[in-house]
Amino acid sequence: MKISHGLILALGCLGFALPARAQIDYLPYSYSLYQQYGETLYGADSREFTTVKPFLLKKRLFAAHDSITNLNRTNSDNWFARKLFNEHLVEANGEDYRFYADFIPDLMIGSDLRNSDKRNVWLGSAGVQAGFTYKDKFVFYGNLIDNRAVFPNYLTDYINTNEVVPGQGVLQSSNGERQSWLFATANATYAFGDYFQASVGYDRNHIGDGYRSVLLSDFSSNYAQLRLTGTIGNVRYTSVWAYMNDPRTARIDSLNSGAEFGDGKKWGAFQYLDYNISNRLSVGFFQAVIWANRNQAGRRGFDWNYAIPVNFLRPIESNNSSSPDKMFLGASAKYKTWENITLYSQFLLGEFTGSEFFSGNGYIHNKWAAQFGARGYHMFGVRNLSLLAEYNLARPYTYQHFVSISNYSNNAEPLAHPRGANFKEVVGIANYAWRRFHFSLQGMYSLFGTDPGDGTSYGGDIFESYENYPNWYGNSIGQGIRNDLYFADVRASYVLNPTYNLRFELGYTHRQQNIADRPSIRTGVISVGLRSTFRPFYGDI
């Protein structure tokens, strides 16, 4: 999807058109940032709704955010020192409003020590971000970042194949090893009291308590969306309508002459009901439907059958016997076992046949994905030590459909797990903070199957039609060409300014992909940089 500068400008103007100091804020989502709020979100006495992200910060969450961003402040009357270590570059506060703006650099240089070409890698990004809040009613956030980079070989291959930078956006240009792209976010939210809020913007969502999500994740690029959230007591209901991009299916003219007019467009409707049964136990129910803006029958546009925000969509889709749409159902659960440890899980169902589901014969239409994990904060009595252990899997063909325009994807990237389907994965993450020093360690092992390249689909590439299957029965995770992926990443950083995550960072990334009957792909990148912003870079694919 092309970035809409007009959308960002319009939302910004809306914010400035509006008339005790603002007690509300928007926090862009990234796992590394949100894990700092473990005690507030997952404490034994907390009933915060933790599943649907990004968060609108109010009350306890706002107080926790204010505390984190003001921790270890540098005491100085010098303007330059305050701006470098404590404050936004531009900030204005009134009794009812707050405005801030920042210049956000993201600079990194490194070298791949393990690959045969010993490639020098680097990232050069420069952008701006701005935010505006009014009382506890309205909040706007936006950023615009211009990027240039040379990535390790495995990421370069991914980018050139998909023409998109993972988790970032459409590739604007590629000059040999050098890539360039634009990243933008815009979100405007109005809170109608404590019970209902509406958001419109160009953003992404993540549903789940883990690092990954098999329901809806933040891996794909931003997309235009409307999000409504209603809360009654211990129940929260979220509806998201999204307008997305599909570069794998080109748009054609109305006369079908063969002329192409850019990428195809698709729509998505996502609904999630979150119920906090007690301080310890929560359950959730998920539903999603994807449909093409145009199909064989002609232009369709937004389907108003899916516009009802308080009705789960399955009965509507099922009543249309000729529906070309793709429907998913899901559930999640979370249980706080001890004061500082939480168990969580997800299950997604793409399609199944009752008589075959428990037979164990690898039936092709038993399409499902699952997640099991545990996370904890202040582990082993060490304050600010957070740990996560997670297991994810998806059976072959789970997120596929007849054509890519109606599969579970946006902008040539999966909407759920980055691997697509036909995989098993184990992830472990540790984070520790001491004063302004932050440390992170991530390890991952993944077993997945890829296609041989002869047009046969073994169920891992969700952009292939699942009609090109080789077997009706006997399908199992890892089928096709077996891949074993080992990934480790360690980082140490010194946070210069917590208000926009400006930090010096030193890191090392190790990756080895063993492919059956083929040479292994090895990467070992050591890097140093001046980093900022809250956007995630998914190098663990």
C-alpha positions, 0 to 999 in steps of 0.5 A: 500500500502506498503511504498516504501523506494526506491521511497523516496530515488530515489526522494531524489537523484534526488533532490541532482543531480541538480546544487538569493536564492531559491524562491519556496517551498512545503507545506504539506497539513493540514487544521490547517496549511493552514488556517493561509494563509487566508488573502493571499488566500481569500483577496478581491484583491487576485486571488490565485488558492485556490482549489487544495492542497497541494500548491507549494509556489511561489510569494505571497504565498512564501512571506506569508509563509516566514513571518509566519515562521519567525514571533516572532523569538527569538533573540539569538546568541546561536546555541541551542536556534536558532535551538529550536525556529527558524531554521531547525536542519540542513540548508544550503543556497546558491545563487541558492539552499536551503537544510534543515533537521529536526528530528520530534518527536510526543509525546502525553499522555492522558486518556479517562475520559468518557469511562468505561475502563478509558483507558490511551492513548498515541502516540510515533512517531519519524521521519525525514523530509528533503527538497531541492529547486533549484532556482524557478524550483525544490523542493523536500520534504520527510518525514519518521515517525515510530509510536506507539500508544494506541488510544481511543476505537472508533479509536481502533475499526476502526483500527482493522476493516480496518487494517489502521490508519485513514489518516496515513497508513497501520497498521503494527502490533497490540498487544492488544490495541497497534498499530504500523505503518509507515508514509511516504511522498515524493514529487518532483516538477519541475516548467516549468516557471509560466505556467506548473509544474509536480509533482511525488511522494507518497502523497495525494491531497485535492480539495476544500476550506473547511475542508471536500471535497466531491470531493477528500480529504486528508483523505485516506493514501498517494498514488503514483501519477503523477500530472500535473498543467497548468495555463493560465491567470485566468484558471488552469487545474490539472490532477492527475494519481494515483496508489492505494491500495485495501486491501478489494480485494486480488490479486490472481495468474494468474492461479486462484488457490486461492493463494493470493499475497497481496492487490489488486491494482487500478488506478485513474485519477482525473481532475479539471479545476479552473476558477477565473472569477474575484477577488471574483468569482471562479468556478471549474469542476471536473471529476474522474474515478477509475478502477481495475488493474485486473478484471474478464477479466484478467490483465488490468494495466494502461488504456491509454485511460485515459492518455490524460491530457487535455481532460475530461474523460466522453466521453471516459468512455461513449464510452466503453459500457462494461466499469467496471470503476466508473466515477464521475462528480463534480463542485465547486464555491467560492464567496468572499462576503465581504473583509474577508468572502468567501462562497464556495460549491461543488456538486458531481454526482455519478449516476442519472436518469433524470426522477427520479432526481427531483421526490423526491421518493428516487430512488436508482440510484440518487447518489450525494453529496454536500457541503456548507460552509463559512469561514473568517479570521480576524473575528470581527476585531480580527486579526488571528481569523479564523472561518469556518462553513460547511454543508456536505451530501451524499446520500446512495450508492453515492461512491459505485460500484459493487465491492470495487476494483472500488469504490471511495476508497484507502487503505480501506478508502474513497477518499472523505468524511471520513464517506463514504455516507448516512450522513448529517454533520455540522462542525464549526471550530475556530482558533486563534493565538497570538504570539506563542500561538495557540488555536483551537475549533472544533464542529461537529454533524453528522447523518448517517446510518449503516448496520445491519450486515446481508449482506444488504447494506443501502448505508453508507459503500462504500465497500459493493456492491450496488447490495445488496440494500433492496429498489429500492425507498424510500432511504433517508439519515440516513436509516439503523441503525440511528447514531447521532454523537456529537464531540468537540475538543479544543486545546491550544498550544505554538509553539516552532518552526514554521519551522516544527510546533514543539509545546507543546499542551494541548487538550480535545476531547469529542465524543458521538455516539448514536446508535438506540436501542444500548448503546451509545459510549462515549469518553472524552480524555484529553491529553498533548504532544510535537507535530510536523509535518504537518500530520493530525490525523482524530479523528473526525470520 
